[in-house]
Every structure is written in structure tokens, then in C-alpha cells.
Amino acid sequence: DIEPYVDTTLDEPLVPEPPEPGSIVSESVIDELNMTVWTLSNGVTVWLKPTDFKEDEIAMQATSPGGWSNSSLDDHQSAAIAAGLVQQGGVGAFSAIDLQKALAGKAVQVSPSIGQNTEGMSGSASPEDLETMLQLVWLYFTSPRQDETAFQAFMAQGRAVLENLGSNPMTAFSDTFSVTMAQGHPRSRPLSLAVLNEIDLETGVDFYRERFADASDFTFVFVGAIDLDIMRPLAEQYLGSLPRVERTDTPVDLDMDPPDVRIEKTVRAGVEPQSQTIMAFTGPFDYTAQNRVGMRVMAQALELRLRETMREDLGGTYGVGVTGGYEQIPEERYTVTVAFGSDPLRAEELRGVVFEELRKLQAEGPTQEDVDKAVEGERRARETNMRLNPYWAAQLIGAKASGQDPRFLLDTTTIDAVSIESIQEDAQRYLNEDRVVIVTLLPAETIGRQ
């Protein structure tokens, strides 16, 4: 006999006993950004930027140095997924399902995260649900739950997914690229049943608790429909009461560096007559605002040139994408990726076209028309983003994490400085043919292959 399902709802407040509040010990204003900065008695820093972009939205970001780089190699798999394990378990007295029911009808969400070099939180709420958002933040710091039932369901689902992933040629393609870029570092192993089985619930939740045991080095950013008078007592109560530990957290350099030589690999998998190619140029980077803009515009100019040649003139691909990325922690470095799909019989030809075009860009520079298009694209993206609360929250937290003065977000001279010559110089600097990883996916049996 099977007992009928009985739906239950946990009828109690998220935080039964409100925590003892801390206090704001210092306050300053960055006038250019219309931003207020509070330092709380437990060391927490709070950045607040009221906007009128959207009347019913407050976006939140939080960050602290550390991340899963602080885990041991044996605990890596559990540490890397620790925040997800906690989200599956819920907080306080609430399981994940109970929490979903308790938040029904509210415009609020909070998600903890642990990346390689930082831990943090993100969220959003309507002004009416601001206190609920801060209560969830407090609970994710102080009362993460460990739910064995939810964990076993997650593991069963993961095993089912992995059974199908093995037959997907794109899995072999992406795994090969990732492992090559990390030079076979043991923390870059592709997901498999053996790797999945290394995840331990208790180890993961313990690592999560350790990462969030000290809030004193956290910075919280709030952007949107904020009333500072309403925010002040809520921040003091729920952020000012977060735990503080006398310790110094920093990310650990795991030496997961990309190769500094040229590497080419071919993956043969699947039967579909299609190919995928990715090229990644890497190297050291000077992490300035001007260089970041220059990198993005150079990548856009190269994409315009490749799209015209490879798709319009040669009809060799439906699409080609170029992305310029950069990071500051643990080391300042860049990655420019070129990716495209094609007929397997034309993959080698089109790889050659990519190198021909980037050499032209290095030797001659872009056309003025391409410069204008790339710069206009950067300007339009900036104009759109500058009216979005989540964009401001993400950019401000990024500035804090990298130690930059957030006023750089107002600087438009970086775009004005882009020219034919600057793009040409950036192409020469960043598109190094002797420092590139090239991975190509071809079907196991290529028609016409000898």
C-alpha cells in the first residue's frame, strides 16, 4: 500500500528571532556615481546606488576573496559544487521545497556562489521584499542546510545525464578544449561517473560553511529603487550581524595556466557531417580600462572581417564568433577565442582563412568602416547597459574585486581613443600564432577522407 501524498507547508517566519543588529561605523559618498558607502561594525562594506531605471527592482551582488582554490585537491569536486549543494538543501528550518512555497508571491531571489577565486551572493527583490532578500542572505551565511534526500536525487539525476553525455560529440570536443587549456591540471578533469562519485555532501557543506564563516571581507552592492532611510536599519540588522572571524582570505594560485606554445588537436566523434573549430589565443595582459575596451573592440573588428570573408564571400559557415576576454586574478591574462562551425571537408581551409585575416589585420589594420561599426557596437552596448540595475551591480562588484576605482565606469574616453592604429597594435599584441590552442571536431567517418 502506498500512502497518498500530503502537501505540507511550513508556517513560520524565515527568521524566527531577528539577529542582534550591528551598526554603521562610517559613511561616505561618491558623488560622481551617486553612491553611498557604509562600513559596518563587523567589517562588512556596503555600496548603495539608488536609481530610477526600474521602480520595482533592487539588484544585489556580493563578493569576498577566496573561492574553491582554497580547497584541497581531494575535496575539489565537493568544494566546486558546494554552493549548489546548499541551495538544494535550503536554509534554516526550510528545505528547498519549503522555501519555494514560503517565497511564493514574492519578487525575491538569492543565490550563493563559490568560484575559483571568490565566494559571493547575487539576488534581486522588489522594494517591498527587500527585507526578505536580506533575511535570505543572513540565512545563507548562518544556517545552510544539509539535505541527504535532495543530494541523492541530485546524484541520481547526474548519473542519468552522464549516461547520455558520453554519446554527444560536443562533450568530447569541449572536454578536450578545457583540458588542453588547463594543461591537464587535475582540477580540470572532465565530468564523468568517477568524478561525480567523488562529490561528498558533508565535505561540500562543510567547505561552504568555512567560506562563509567570515563576512568581514565581504562587500555588498545594491543598485535600484533604494530608499536609504529604509535600508539603513535593515542593513544594520541583517548584514551588520553576520559572523566575523579574525583571518585573512586570499585566492590560491593553482597554476592552471594555458599553454604558452601552439597546440593543435583533432577530435573525431559522432556521425553527423559537421565540424566545429575553436581557437584560443592567450597571454599576459595589462588590466587597464583602456586595454579592456581595446580588446573588446579589436575582437569585434576581427569578427566583422571573418564574417564577411568566411560567410558572405566563401559561404563556408553560418556563423563565426570572436570573443575577447581577460582576468586579473590570480594573474592578469587575456584569451581571444575564434569559434565557427563548417562542413568537415572545409574545416582546414577555413582555419587557414582565419589566420590570413588576422595577419591582414596585423599588417594593414581594419578598414575605417569596420572601426566605426565596432566602436558603435561598443557605444550602443554601453548606453543600454548603463540603464540596467544588474549591469551596474555586476560592474561595481567587479571593480571592488579587482581593486579599481569604480569611477572608471563613467569614463568614455577609452572608447574615443580607439582607432585603426590602436586596433592594429592590439591585433599584433594579442593574436600570437605561436601561442594558440586549436581544437577541431570532425565526425568519426568523414566522407571523402582517404
C-alpha positions as CSV (number, residue, x, y, z in Angstrom):
1,D,0.0,0.0,0.0
2,I,1.2,3.5,-0.9
3,E,0.1,6.3,1.3
4,P,-1.4,9.3,-0.6
5,Y,0.8,12.3,-0.9
6,V,0.1,15.0,1.6
7,D,1.3,18.5,0.8
8,T,2.7,20.4,3.8
9,T,3.6,24.0,4.3
10,L,6.0,25.2,7.0
11,D,4.1,28.0,8.6
12,E,6.7,30.0,10.4
13,P,8.8,33.1,9.7
14,L,12.1,32.8,7.8
15,V,14.0,34.2,10.7
16,P,12.1,33.4,14.0
17,E,14.4,35.5,16.2
18,P,15.8,38.6,14.4
19,P,19.6,38.8,15.0
20,E,21.2,41.5,17.2
21,P,21.9,44.3,14.8
22,G,25.4,45.8,14.2
23,S,25.9,49.4,13.4
24,I,27.2,51.7,10.6
25,V,30.6,52.9,11.8
26,S,31.5,55.1,8.8
27,E,29.7,56.6,5.8
28,S,30.9,58.3,2.7
29,V,29.5,59.4,-0.7
30,I,31.0,59.0,-4.2
31,D,29.2,62.0,-5.7
32,E,30.1,61.2,-9.3
33,L,28.3,57.8,-9.1
34,N,25.5,58.9,-6.7
35,M,26.7,56.1,-4.5
36,T,26.8,55.8,-0.7
37,V,29.4,53.6,1.1
38,W,28.8,52.2,4.5
39,T,31.2,50.3,6.7
40,L,29.5,48.1,9.3
41,S,30.8,47.3,12.8
42,N,31.6,43.7,11.7
43,G,33.7,44.9,8.8
44,V,31.1,44.4,6.0
45,T,31.2,47.1,3.3
46,V,28.0,48.1,1.6
47,W,27.8,50.1,-1.6
48,L,24.4,51.6,-2.4
49,K,23.4,53.2,-5.7
50,P,19.8,54.4,-5.9
51,T,18.5,54.6,-9.5
52,D,15.2,55.3,-11.3
53,F,15.8,52.7,-14.0
54,K,13.1,50.4,-12.8
55,E,10.8,51.3,-10.0
56,D,10.2,47.7,-8.7
57,E,13.8,46.3,-8.7
58,I,16.8,46.2,-6.4
59,A,19.8,44.2,-7.7
60,M,22.3,42.8,-5.3
61,Q,25.9,41.4,-5.7
62,A,28.3,40.4,-3.0
63,T,31.9,39.2,-3.1
64,S,34.8,38.1,-0.9
65,P,38.3,36.8,-1.9
66,G,39.0,33.1,-1.5
67,G,36.9,30.6,-3.6
68,W,37.4,26.9,-4.2
69,S,41.1,27.5,-4.9
70,N,41.4,27.2,-1.1
71,S,40.2,23.6,-1.1
72,S,42.4,20.5,-1.1
73,L,42.7,18.6,-4.4
74,D,41.0,15.6,-2.8
75,D,38.0,17.8,-1.8
76,H,37.9,19.8,-5.1
77,Q,34.8,18.3,-6.6
78,S,32.8,18.8,-3.4
79,A,34.1,22.3,-2.9
80,A,33.4,23.4,-6.5
81,I,29.8,22.4,-6.2
82,A,29.3,23.4,-2.5
83,A,27.1,26.4,-3.1
84,G,24.8,24.3,-5.3
85,L,24.6,21.6,-2.6
86,V,23.5,24.2,-0.1
87,Q,20.8,25.6,-2.5
88,Q,19.4,22.1,-2.8
89,G,19.3,21.7,0.9
90,G,17.6,25.1,1.8
91,V,18.3,27.3,4.8
92,G,17.2,27.5,8.4
93,A,14.1,25.4,9.1
94,F,13.2,25.4,5.4
95,S,14.0,22.8,2.8
96,A,14.4,23.9,-0.8
97,I,10.7,23.0,-1.4
98,D,9.5,24.7,1.8
99,L,11.5,27.8,0.9
100,Q,10.0,27.9,-2.6
101,K,6.5,27.8,-1.0
102,A,7.4,30.4,1.6
103,L,8.5,32.8,-1.1
104,A,5.5,32.2,-3.4
105,G,4.0,35.6,-4.4
106,K,7.2,37.5,-3.5
107,A,9.5,39.1,-6.0
108,V,12.8,38.0,-4.4
109,Q,15.6,35.6,-5.1
110,V,19.1,35.0,-3.6
111,S,21.8,32.6,-4.8
112,P,25.2,31.9,-3.1
113,S,28.2,31.1,-5.2
114,I,31.7,29.8,-4.8
115,G,34.0,30.4,-7.8
116,Q,37.7,29.6,-8.3
117,N,38.9,32.8,-6.6
118,T,35.9,34.3,-4.8
119,E,32.7,33.4,-2.9
120,G,29.7,35.6,-3.1
121,M,26.0,36.1,-3.5
122,S,23.6,37.5,-6.1
123,G,20.0,38.4,-5.8
124,S,17.2,40.8,-6.6
125,A,14.0,41.9,-5.0
126,S,11.2,44.4,-5.2
127,P,11.5,47.3,-2.6
128,E,8.6,45.6,-0.7
129,D,10.6,42.4,-0.5
130,L,14.0,43.9,0.4
131,E,13.8,42.7,4.0
132,T,13.1,39.1,2.8
133,M,16.2,39.3,0.5
134,L,18.4,40.4,3.4
135,Q,16.9,37.6,5.6
136,L,17.8,35.1,2.9
137,V,21.4,36.5,2.8
138,W,21.6,36.1,6.6
139,L,20.3,32.6,6.5
140,Y,22.7,31.5,3.7
141,F,25.5,32.8,5.9
142,T,24.4,31.4,9.2
143,S,22.1,28.5,8.6
144,P,22.8,26.4,5.5
145,R,21.0,23.0,5.5
146,Q,22.4,19.6,4.6
147,D,19.7,17.6,2.9
148,E,20.6,14.0,2.2
149,T,17.4,13.2,0.2
150,A,17.9,16.2,-2.1
151,F,21.6,15.2,-2.5
152,Q,20.7,11.6,-3.5
153,A,18.2,12.9,-6.0
154,F,20.9,15.2,-7.5
155,M,23.4,12.4,-7.8
156,A,20.8,10.1,-9.5
157,Q,20.0,12.9,-11.9
158,G,23.7,13.5,-12.6
159,R,24.3,9.8,-13.4
160,A,21.4,9.8,-15.8
161,V,22.7,12.9,-17.6
162,L,26.2,11.5,-17.8
163,E,25.0,8.3,-19.4
164,N,23.8,10.4,-22.4
165,L,26.7,12.9,-22.4
166,G,29.1,10.2,-23.5
167,S,27.5,9.8,-26.8
168,N,27.4,13.6,-27.6
169,P,30.4,14.5,-29.8
170,M,30.3,18.1,-28.5
171,T,31.1,16.8,-25.0
172,A,34.3,15.2,-26.3
173,F,35.1,18.5,-28.1
174,S,34.6,20.8,-25.2
175,D,36.3,18.4,-22.7
176,T,39.4,18.3,-25.0
177,F,39.5,22.0,-25.2
178,S,39.1,22.6,-21.5
179,V,41.7,20.0,-20.5
180,T,44.2,21.4,-23.1
181,M,43.7,25.0,-21.9
182,A,44.5,23.9,-18.3
183,Q,47.4,21.7,-19.5
184,G,45.9,18.6,-18.0
185,H,45.7,20.1,-14.5
186,P,44.0,17.5,-12.2
187,R,41.3,20.1,-11.3
188,S,40.3,20.3,-15.0
189,R,39.2,16.7,-15.3
190,P,36.1,16.3,-17.4
191,L,32.9,15.3,-15.6
192,S,32.4,11.6,-15.5
193,L,30.8,9.0,-13.3
194,A,34.1,8.6,-11.4
195,V,34.4,12.3,-10.9
196,L,30.7,12.7,-9.9
197,N,31.1,10.0,-7.3
198,E,33.9,12.0,-5.6
199,I,31.3,14.6,-4.5
200,D,30.5,14.2,-0.8
201,L,27.6,16.1,0.7
202,E,29.2,16.7,4.1
203,T,32.5,17.7,2.7
204,G,30.8,20.2,0.4
205,V,28.6,21.8,3.0
206,D,31.5,22.0,5.5
207,F,33.6,23.8,2.9
208,Y,30.7,26.2,2.2
209,R,30.4,27.0,5.9
210,E,34.1,27.6,6.1
211,R,34.0,30.0,3.2
212,F,31.0,32.0,4.6
213,A,32.2,31.9,8.2
214,D,33.8,35.3,7.9
215,A,31.8,38.2,6.5
216,S,34.2,40.9,7.4
217,D,35.9,40.9,4.0
218,F,32.6,40.9,2.1
219,T,31.4,43.8,0.0
220,F,27.7,44.1,-0.8
221,V,26.4,46.2,-3.7
222,F,22.8,47.3,-4.0
223,V,21.5,49.1,-7.1
224,G,18.0,50.2,-7.9
225,A,14.9,51.5,-6.2
226,I,16.6,52.0,-2.8
227,D,15.4,54.3,0.0
228,L,18.5,54.8,2.2
229,D,16.3,55.5,5.3
230,I,14.6,52.2,4.9
231,M,17.8,50.4,4.0
232,R,19.8,51.6,7.0
233,P,18.2,49.6,9.8
234,L,17.8,46.5,7.6
235,A,21.5,46.6,6.7
236,E,22.5,47.0,10.3
237,Q,20.3,44.1,11.4
238,Y,20.9,41.5,8.7
239,L,24.3,42.5,7.4
240,G,25.8,44.0,10.5
241,S,25.1,40.8,12.4
242,L,26.8,38.5,10.0
243,P,29.7,36.5,11.6
244,R,33.2,37.8,11.8
245,V,36.4,35.8,12.1
246,E,39.9,37.2,12.5
247,R,41.6,35.8,9.4
248,T,42.9,36.9,6.1
249,D,41.4,35.3,2.9
250,T,43.1,35.2,-0.4
251,P,42.7,33.1,-3.6
252,V,45.3,30.4,-4.1
253,D,47.2,30.4,-7.5
254,L,46.7,26.8,-8.6
255,D,48.9,27.2,-11.7
256,M,46.0,26.3,-14.1
257,D,47.7,28.4,-16.8
258,P,47.0,27.9,-20.5
259,P,49.9,26.7,-22.8
260,D,52.4,29.2,-23.9
261,V,53.0,27.3,-27.2
262,R,51.0,26.4,-30.2
263,I,48.9,23.2,-29.8
264,E,46.5,21.7,-32.3
265,K,44.2,18.7,-31.6
266,T,41.6,16.9,-33.7
267,V,38.6,15.2,-32.0
268,R,36.8,12.5,-34.1
269,A,33.4,11.7,-32.7
270,G,29.8,11.3,-34.0
271,V,28.5,10.6,-37.4
272,E,26.9,13.9,-38.4
273,P,28.6,15.6,-41.4
274,Q,29.5,18.7,-39.4
275,S,32.6,20.2,-37.8
276,Q,33.3,22.7,-35.0
277,T,36.6,24.6,-34.5
278,I,37.8,26.8,-31.7
279,M,41.0,28.8,-31.5
280,A,42.2,30.4,-28.3
281,F,45.0,32.9,-28.2
282,T,46.3,33.6,-24.7
283,G,49.0,35.6,-23.0
284,P,49.8,38.2,-20.3
285,F,47.6,41.3,-20.0
286,D,47.8,44.7,-18.5
287,Y,44.5,45.0,-16.8
288,T,43.6,48.7,-17.5
289,A,40.3,50.1,-18.6
290,Q,41.7,51.3,-21.9
291,N,43.2,47.8,-22.7
292,R,39.9,46.1,-21.8
293,V,37.9,48.3,-24.2
294,G,40.6,47.9,-26.9
295,M,40.5,44.1,-26.5
296,R,36.7,44.0,-27.0
297,V,36.7,46.4,-30.0
298,M,39.6,44.5,-31.6
299,A,37.7,41.2,-31.2
300,Q,34.6,42.8,-32.8
301,A,36.7,44.2,-35.7
302,L,38.1,40.7,-36.4
303,E,34.7,39.1,-36.2
304,L,33.4,41.6,-38.8
305,R,36.2,40.7,-41.1
306,L,35.9,37.0,-40.6
307,R,32.1,37.1,-41.0
308,E,32.4,38.9,-44.3
309,T,35.1,36.6,-45.7
310,M,34.0,33.2,-44.3
311,R,30.3,33.5,-44.5
312,E,29.5,36.1,-47.1
313,D,32.3,35.6,-49.6
314,L,33.1,31.9,-49.2
315,G,29.8,30.6,-47.9
316,G,31.8,28.3,-45.5
317,T,30.0,28.9,-42.3
318,Y,26.6,30.0,-40.9
319,G,28.4,32.0,-38.2
320,V,31.7,32.8,-36.7
321,G,32.2,34.4,-33.3
322,V,35.2,36.2,-31.8
323,T,35.4,36.9,-28.1
324,G,38.0,39.0,-26.2
325,G,38.2,38.0,-22.5
326,Y,40.5,39.0,-19.7
327,E,41.0,38.3,-16.0
328,Q,43.1,39.8,-13.2
329,I,43.1,37.1,-10.5
330,P,45.2,35.1,-9.9
331,E,47.2,36.5,-12.8
332,E,46.5,39.3,-15.4
333,R,46.0,37.5,-18.7
334,Y,43.8,37.5,-21.8
335,T,42.0,35.0,-24.0
336,V,40.8,35.7,-27.5
337,T,38.7,32.9,-28.9
338,V,37.5,32.4,-32.5
339,A,34.8,29.7,-33.0
340,F,32.9,28.5,-36.1
341,G,31.1,25.6,-37.5
342,S,31.6,24.2,-41.0
343,D,31.4,21.3,-43.4
344,P,34.1,18.9,-42.2
345,L,35.8,18.9,-45.6
346,R,36.2,22.7,-45.4
347,A,37.5,22.9,-41.8
348,E,41.1,23.0,-42.6
349,E,40.6,25.6,-45.4
350,L,38.6,27.9,-43.1
351,R,41.2,27.6,-40.3
352,G,43.7,28.9,-42.9
353,V,41.3,31.8,-43.7
354,V,41.2,32.8,-40.1
355,F,45.0,33.1,-40.0
356,E,45.0,35.0,-43.3
357,E,42.6,37.6,-42.0
358,L,44.2,38.1,-38.7
359,R,47.6,38.6,-40.5
360,K,45.9,41.2,-42.7
361,L,44.6,42.9,-39.5
362,Q,48.1,43.0,-38.1
363,A,49.7,44.2,-41.3
364,E,47.1,46.7,-42.5
365,G,44.8,47.4,-39.7
366,P,41.0,47.4,-40.1
367,T,39.0,49.5,-42.5
368,Q,37.6,52.7,-41.2
369,E,34.1,51.2,-41.8
370,D,34.9,48.3,-39.5
371,V,36.3,50.6,-36.9
372,D,33.2,52.7,-37.0
373,K,30.9,49.6,-36.7
374,A,32.9,48.1,-33.8
375,V,33.1,51.3,-31.9
376,E,29.4,52.0,-32.5
377,G,28.6,48.5,-31.2
378,E,30.6,49.2,-28.0
379,R,28.8,52.5,-27.6
380,R,25.3,51.1,-28.0
381,A,26.0,48.3,-25.6
382,R,27.3,50.7,-23.0
383,E,24.3,53.1,-23.4
384,T,21.9,50.2,-23.0
385,N,23.8,48.6,-20.1
386,M,24.1,51.9,-18.2
387,R,20.3,51.9,-17.7
388,L,20.2,48.4,-16.2
389,N,20.5,47.8,-12.4
390,P,22.0,44.3,-12.7
391,Y,24.7,45.7,-15.0
392,W,25.7,48.4,-12.5
393,A,25.7,45.9,-9.7
394,A,27.9,43.5,-11.6
395,Q,30.3,46.2,-12.7
396,L,30.6,47.7,-9.3
397,I,31.3,44.4,-7.6
398,G,33.8,43.7,-10.3
399,A,35.6,47.0,-9.6
400,K,35.7,46.1,-5.9
401,A,37.0,42.6,-6.5
402,S,39.8,43.9,-8.8
403,G,40.7,46.9,-6.6
404,Q,39.7,49.6,-9.2
405,D,38.2,53.0,-8.5
406,P,34.5,52.5,-9.7
407,R,34.5,56.0,-11.2
408,F,36.1,54.4,-14.3
409,L,32.6,53.3,-15.3
410,L,31.8,56.9,-16.2
411,D,34.9,57.3,-18.5
412,T,34.0,57.4,-22.2
413,T,37.5,58.5,-23.3
414,T,38.5,54.8,-23.6
415,I,36.1,54.4,-26.5
416,D,37.1,57.7,-28.1
417,A,40.8,56.5,-28.1
418,V,40.0,53.5,-30.4
419,S,41.4,53.9,-33.9
420,I,42.7,52.0,-36.9
421,E,46.2,52.1,-35.4
422,S,45.1,51.0,-31.9
423,I,43.2,48.0,-33.3
424,Q,46.2,47.1,-35.5
425,E,48.5,47.3,-32.5
426,D,46.2,45.2,-30.3
427,A,46.0,42.5,-33.1
428,Q,49.7,42.4,-33.2
429,R,49.9,42.2,-29.4
430,Y,47.2,39.6,-28.7
431,L,46.9,37.4,-31.8
432,N,50.1,35.4,-31.4
433,E,50.2,32.4,-33.8
434,D,52.9,30.8,-31.6
435,R,50.6,30.9,-28.6
436,V,47.3,29.4,-29.6
437,V,45.3,26.3,-28.9
438,I,43.3,25.0,-31.8
439,V,40.8,22.1,-31.4
440,T,38.7,20.8,-34.3
441,L,35.8,18.4,-34.1
442,L,35.3,16.1,-37.1
443,P,33.0,13.1,-37.5
444,A,34.4,9.7,-36.9
445,E,34.0,9.0,-40.6
446,T,34.5,11.9,-42.9
447,I,33.0,11.5,-46.4
448,G,35.8,11.7,-49.0
449,R,38.5,11.1,-46.4
450,Q,41.3,8.9,-47.6
